[in-house]
Amino acid sequence: MIDLVQKGFFPEGSRVLYAHLGGGPAINGYSYTFRNG
């Protein structure tokens, strides 16, 4: 993500959510959060 910011991938002033969920196995514990997009 740092690389994307440095390369200007995100427009200035945009809001970016970085959700560190602890890796692949942890995503299953939060599946209800992403169920409906």
Secondary structure as GFF3:
##gff-version 3
##sequence-region A 1 37
A	DSSP	alpha_helix	2	6	.	.	.	ID=ss1
A	DSSP	alpha_helix	24	27	.	.	.	ID=ss2
A	DSSP	three_ten_helix	28	30	.	.	.	ID=ss3
A	DSSP	alpha_helix	31	34	.	.	.	ID=ss4
###
